[in-house]
Amino acid sequence: MSRLVAALSVPVLVLLTAMLAPPIQTAATPTAAAQQQGSPLVRLQLESLSPRVVTAAAPDRLTVTGRVFNIGDREISDLSVRVQRDGPLDDEDAARSALTSTPDAPFITEFTPLDAELQPGQSTAFRIEVPLGPGPELQALQISEPGVYPLLVNLNGTPDFGGPARLGSMPLLLPVLDLPATEDPAAEGPPPTPVPPPTPVPLSIVWPLVAEPARRLSAPGETLLLAGGTRGSDPMAAQLRPGGRLDGLVRALEQVVTPGSPLASGLCVAVDPALLDTVSGMTRGYRVTTPTGIRDGTGAAAARQWLDRLRTAIASRCVLPLPYGDPDVVALSRAGLIDLEALAASTGTQVVRDVLETAPLVGVSWPADGVLDERTLSDLAALDTRAVLLQPQGVSRAPEGGDVVTLASGAVSGGRPAPHGLLGDPLLSAALPPTPQPLAAQNAIGALAFRANAADRRPVLLLPPRRWQLGRAEATELLRNAARLLERGLFTPRTLPEMAGGEPLPGPQTSLAYPSRAGAREIPAAVTADVAAARDVLRDLQVATERDPTARLKPPELLDPIRLAMLRSVSTAWRGDGDRATALVDDVTDRLDELRGDVRIVPPPGPYTLASSDSPLLVTVRNELPVSMEVTLSLEQTPGLRTGAVGVQLVPARSSRQFVIPAEAVRAGQFSVDARLTTPGGTPLGQRSTLHLQSSAFDAVTVALTAGAGGLLVLLVGRRFVRRARQRRDEAGTE
């Protein structure tokens, strides 16, 4: 059968493979007929699409380029690709289906054969050109009206030991705002009657600049230390340099959201202050961990340039600071760590002010995955949060025509109103992939065009993935087409401060819905328990430390880096990756252990010898920290030895102090006494030390008893001598 098919002409082959090709189950995935026991044979990668949005000025032909990779273990021959389409999206359900499943795409075009036979591991490029408008059957897409069209790029081929089959496909949305001009005389006619534009749809965009926390804990005065790649690379520098992810997101702002741009007021940049703090530190020089050691970082210049460009790009714009380190606020709330939530919020706002030299938007929270539970909402309300950015799955009932909802919360107490929810658009959230890929913004552009022309005119809030992997070209394309829809009067910009400060539309309240899958991804309770323990130790050390007049370092400069490292250890970047969070918390715990170990009892050179019953003990305490430390020294009670209390004592920075401990020996002999050094709050310092004592002294009672016993012995001995003398005298008289 396969030989017969190979011998057929191209048109017959097209029809035959179309009949043989079974329906596709998932996007960009080979069908069951084209798999070897469930293993895909090829990978279809699209590289370009032109035009991205069809307008009257756009070319009247659709051009698609890409590459086919043989990822299986068999040769593949008779490869061919084509484009097919479905009808324009006509309602919300159709739009949602187009983004979550492979369309039927019954409007097919002719296959374009690929002149290649792919061995395992090989790849080949392809290019498809097809007219957008009318044309002969199988020769054009036959698009005759504006709309958003689901496209399907379809790949067929013949694997060894198999027949022709659909090997893979890739779905896309193609927005058609206007029909392109055509050179086909049959298509000429009277110009279309102008249609008045609909009421503009309010549009708000959140533009996140967030990265995995790269900073590692280092001591005061040490060079900034960042985590490196597994192969010794400098990942943060790579993101900041031209072509990097963070560089691309800022370049898109520079190119599209220029001064006077209609999109400027509707866009708010959401930034993790820990990222700003790290990049700012990189400008002064830094080092990077590698599998073979630590080396100097290479991105100082790129960091300076990126920060300068970002300051210019956000000048007079909305900037939303995330909490420092972007911690998992739900996990912190479950652990009762609202003080760390407050610290992250206040620190984040201050870092944005200091680094970007701008006044940030406060009172708006953006939890991970756009979902919250009731307890966390109450904690956020206590921190003066007015609005929360949520995804529709984060509420029990989303409104029909709006995106600002009243949250009914029984957990918010103290007379404070519950923050209201600002709901991200579900279509746009589904359209932006979290992983990097070519044409990553195309479906989002299609979803924007669908919303701009939808009959319900519902407001749109674009909430992208937090750490989205959108390259410069795709980020620019997304913003450029949003601006195009604004210029056409289909959208109108709406500011995030306006949404946060406004009142929800009248109507029934809705409650939070916290999905179980979100709970499964939280920072584990074991990690937050370790964070809570470290927080308690750090808090106690903070109380016990004082600035030493002979040292320049202030206690906060010693302890605040540890506190911020705790926040980075519970970052939303580690949701679903508890091992990474555990490793960072262990770094914090180890650092606290080092600080506690730097204040210790100095072991004596030998055992103590008590010259008298009330000889004091002299114990030396050494403080290696660059700050003064209040300590308490205590000795465990030991039979035969009474010791007095020392009280709270101050040990200067990087010096020793000798403590005089009152002691009284009530018996002679050897003693072993355990000495403990703690902060006034009870946090252990250093290691427990065992003191060895030797006492040969007697107290007054012992001396009196000994003297009495000696006197009695003398009397008894004397009496015996007297009796013997009398006995001898009596014996002599008898004789």
Residue, then its C-alpha position, 0 to 999 in steps of 0.5 A: m500500500s505504501r509503495l502505491v501511495a508513493a507512486l501516485s501524483v501529488p494531488v492524489l497523494v493530498l486527497l489520500t493522506a487527507m482521508l487517512a489522517p486521523p483526528i489530532q488529540t493534542a496540539a503539536t503532538p503526533t497522532a496515535a497512528a504516527q507513534q511508536q508505542g506512544s513515542p512521538l516520531v517528529r517535532l514540528q516547530l513554527e518559526s515565522l508567520s506573516p502577516r501576524v495580523v491581517t489588515a488592508a495593508a497586509p500582504d494577501r498571502l499567508t507565509v509560514t516557515g518552520r522546521v521538522f525534527n525527526i526525534g524518533d528511531r525510524e526514517i521518515s519519508d514523503l513529508s508534506v505540510r499544509v495550512q488549514r483553517d476553521g470558521p471565525l470565532d463567534d463566541e466565548d466557548a469557541a474562543r476557549s476551545a480554540l486555545t485549549s484543543t486542536p481545531d477541526a479546521p475543515f477548510i484545507t489547502e494543498f500539501t506542500p511536499l518536503d524534498a527530504e527523507l529524515q533519518p533519526g536526529q535530522s531536521t529539515a526546514f519548510r515554507i508554505e505560501v497560500p492566498l488568504g482570500p478567494g482562489p481555486e479549491l485547495q489553493a487558498l484559505q478562502i477568508s471572506e470576512p474579518g474575524v479571528y480564525p483558528l489555523l492548523v499547520n498539519l504535517n504528514g509523512t510515512p515512517d519506515f514500517g508504516g503507512p502515511a499518517r499525520l505526524g504532528s500539527m500546530p494550532l494558531l489564531l490568525p486575527v483578520l481586522d480587514l480583508p487585504a487588498t486583492e489583485d483578483p479582478a473577480a473579487e473587485g466590487p463596490p467598496p464595503t459600507p463603513v461600519p461605525p466602531p463599537t464602544p471601546v473596551p477598557l484595557s489594562i496590561v500588567w507587564p511582569l519583570v520577575a526572575e528566579p532569585a539568584r542572590r546567595l547569602s553572603a556576609p557583610g563586606e563580602t562581594l555579591l554572590l549569585a547562583g551560576g548555571t550547572r555548566g559554570s554560566d552566568p544566568m543573570a548576566a545572560q538575561l540582562r544582555p541583548g537577546g536575553r529574556l529580561d532585556g527583551l521585556v524592557r526593549a519591548l517597552e522601549q520600542v512600543v510604549t514610548p512617550g505619548s503612546p496610547l498604551a502607556s497609561g494602560l500598562c503597569v510594570a510589576v517588578d520583583p524588588a529582589l531582582l532590582d536589588t540583585v541587578s543593582g548589586m551586580t553593577r558594583g561587581y559580583r561573583v558566581t558559583t560554579p560546579t568547580g568553584i567561585r569566579d568573577g561575574t561578567g555582567a556588571a556593564a549589562a546590569r548598569q545598562w539594563l537598569d538605566r533603560l528600565r528607569t527611562a522606560i518606566a518614567s512617570r508610569c505605573v510600577l507595581p512592586l511585588p513583595y521582596g523576593d516574591p514570597d509565597v504569601v499563602a504558605l507564609s500565612r498558613a505558617g502564621l508568618i504575617d510579620l514576614e509578609a509585612l517585611a516583604a511588602s515594606t522592603g519591596t516598596q522601599v527598594v523600588r523607590d530607591v533603585l528605580e527612583t519612582a513612587p510605586l503603586v501600593g495597596v495592590s497584591w498579586p498572589a502566585d497563580g492568581v489564587l488566594d485562601e481566606r486566611t491570606l486575604s485577611d492577612l493582606a487586608a491587615l497590611d492595607t491591601r485594597a485590591v488583589l489581582l486574581q485569575p477567574q479560577g480564584v473566585s467561586r463565581a466570575p462576573e458576566g461583564g466586568d473584571v472587578v468583583t466584591l469579595a465576601s470574606g468572613a476572615v477579614s476582621g477588625g472592621r476592615p473591608a475585604p480587598h476587592g478582586l481584579l480578575g485577569d482575562p481567562l482567554l488571555s491567560a490561557a493564550l500565553p504559554p509559560t515556556p519559551q517557544p517561537l510565535a509564543a504571542q500569536n494566540a494572545i494577539g488573537a485573543l486580544a483581537f477577539r476581545a476587541n470585537a466581541a459583542d459583550r464589550r467586557p473589560v480586559l485585564l492582561l495578567p501574563p505568567r509571572r516569569w513568562q518566557l517571552g523573547r523580545a520579538e514576541a513581547t514587542e509583537l504583543l504590545r504593538n498589536a495591543a497598541r494597534l487595537l487602541e489606535r483603531g478605537l477598539f480598546t481604551p486604556r484603563t490604569l491599574p490604580e483606577m481599577a484598584g481605587g474604584e468600586p466593584l460593579p453592583g451585584p452579588q458578592t463572590s467568595l475566594a476559591y483556592p484550587s487543590r492543585a494550587g495547594a499542592r504547589e505551595i512551599p512545603a510546611a516543613v520549609t516554612a516551619d524552618v523559616a519560622a524557627a530561623r525567624d525566632v532566632l534572628r529576632d532574638l539576636q536582633v534584640a541582643t546586639e548593639r552597635d559597638p563604637t569601635a566598629r562601623l557595622k550596625p546590627p541591621e547590616l549584619l542581620d538584615p541580609i539573613r532576613l531577606a534571604m529567608l524571604r527569597s527561600v520561600s519565593t513563588a519560584w520554588r512552588g512545586d520545587g521544595d528541594r530548592a526552597t529547603a536548600l536556601v533555608d538551610d543556608v540561612t540556618d547555617r549562617l545563623d549557626e555561624l553567628r551564634g558560634d562566634v560568641r562562645i565560652v573560651p575553654p580554660p587551659g586546665p581544671y580550676t583549683l579552688a583555694s578556699s571554699d568561696s573562691p570565685l570562678l573566672v570564665t572568659v567569653r569571646n565575641e568574634l562578631p562585629v557588633s556588641m552582644e548581650v549575653t547571659l552565663s549560667l552554670e548547672q547546679t552540681p552537688g557540693l558546689r553552689t554558684g551565683a548568678v551573673g546577669v546580663q553582660l555586654v561583650p564588646a565586638r571582636s573582644s573577650r570579657q572575663f566573668v566572675i562567678p560567685a562559687e562556694a564549695v561545700r565539700a572537697g573533691q573534683f567537680s564537673v560543671d556545664a556552663r551555658l551561654t545564651t542571649p537574654g532571650g534564651t537563644p544558645l550561643g556557642q557550644r556548651s562548655t564543661l568546667h572541671l574544678q578541684s577543691s581542697a578547701f573546707d568551710a567553717v562548719t567542716v573545720a569546726l567538726t574536724a577540730g572537734a573530732g580531733g579534740l575528742l580523739v586527743l581526749l580519748v587517747g589521753r584517757r587511755f594513757v591515764r588508765r594504763a598508767r593507773q593500771r601499772r601503778d596498781e600492779a606495782g603496789t600489789e607486788 
